[in-house]
Amino acid sequence: MRWQDTLHLALRALSAHRLRSFLTLLGIAVGIAAVILLTSIGEGLHRFVLAEFSQFGTNVISLTPGRQGARGGPPGLPSTARELTLDDAAALARLPRVRHLSASVSGNAEVRARGRVRRTTVLGVGPQMQQVYAIHVVVGQFLPPDDDAHARPFVVLGAKLKRELFGAGNALGERVQIGAERFRVIGIMEEKGQFLGVDLDDAAYIPVARGLALFKRDGVMEIALTYDEGLAAAAVADDVRALMSARHGREDFTLITQEDMLATLSNILGILTAAVGALGGISLLVGAVGIVTIMTIAVSERTNEIGLLVALGARRRTILVLFLGEAVVLAAAGGILGLVLGAGLAQAAALLLPALPVATPWHFVAAAELLAVLIGLAAGVLPARRAARLNAVEALRAE
């Protein structure tokens, strides 16, 4: 029997019981739609998180005090890790492959101006911070490259903090009080939004040496540096590790490259997306059970037809292919309906909830349709084999 004839017979058999066939393929459609919708949300979150991290550059290396994973005493005891200092930062800045560098310290403090008070994040940073993290001043200028011992009391305000303190008026040249010291506003940062729970727009940026004095610290909390595009992150990291180990006598710091962090983050988010899709795929099992049930009923109802086909010379393989074809067509049609339904729901979610990142991964769409076909093939095997093994004489006698 030609494949065209097999397909024609399968479609005729399914159209003979339209409601039953529709309800069966609807089970597959719901499962596929759930997979597409959930993976679209998962992929959207995946891309959103990576974009949030990537906006600050991908050629960044950060150092923090203390060795990650080092074993010590009970939690709460003072750390014996050597702090990172401004001298460490100056030494790192002299490395040939380091392009920009910024040491930083942060904390919360009251910022006062024009009779208004706001408790917010105060970041002590280096003059190259905007090059390191790819953020820019929109009005005025950033912190000048003063000597750490004689850093002038300048401050750059985040966009939101500027509005809270000065409204729509001009803030350049105004004085603000941070802690017990007065600073002069020399710049306003562009709006960046939140990053890892920190509102970068609701922050004040002061020289790192002034930040250490404000928060009464001897060492910085982080040193971040960038290197030229095209260089291997591992090679630059090795240079940084060798210099810092020589200065401290041992590796008592944690070094993280943005490249490694993004790769790890991408792997974690990819696993989460696949897991979410697998949860939606559970509903496909219901659809598979439905196909098995319907095909088993179809074999029982069409026993006479099977006997007649065998009596007319149809081979057992033809009977097997005929019933498998019906199951595959049923599942494929349900898969197409599910793809349309799932993609439609994903787009509707994106329109109704603009804050929800949604991105339909089309390789998942193709995989979902292939999965639907495989489910139909697997679910139709047992009923098809049962039909192919029927005895022709007994099948013709059946009522």
Secondary structure, DSSP 8 states (H G I E B T S, - for coil): --HHHHHHHHHHHHHTTHHHHHHHHHHHHHHHHHHHHHHHHHHHHHHHHHHHHHTT-SSEEEEEES-TT---SSTTS------B-HHHHHHHHTSTTEEEEEEEEEEEEEEEETTEEEEEEEEEE-TTHHHHTT--EEEE-------GGG---EEEE-HHHHHHHHTTS--TT-EEEETTEEEEEEEEE----EETTEETTSEEEEEHHHHHHHTT-SSBSEEEEEE-TTS-HHHHHHHHHHHHHHHHSS--EEEEEHHHHHHHHHHHHHHHHHHHHHHHHHHHHHHHHHHHHHHHHHHHHTHHHHHHHHHTT--HHHHHHHHHHHHHHHHHHHHHHHHHHHHHHHHHHHHH-TTS-----HHHHHHHHHHHHHHHHHHHHHHHHHHHT--HHHHHH--
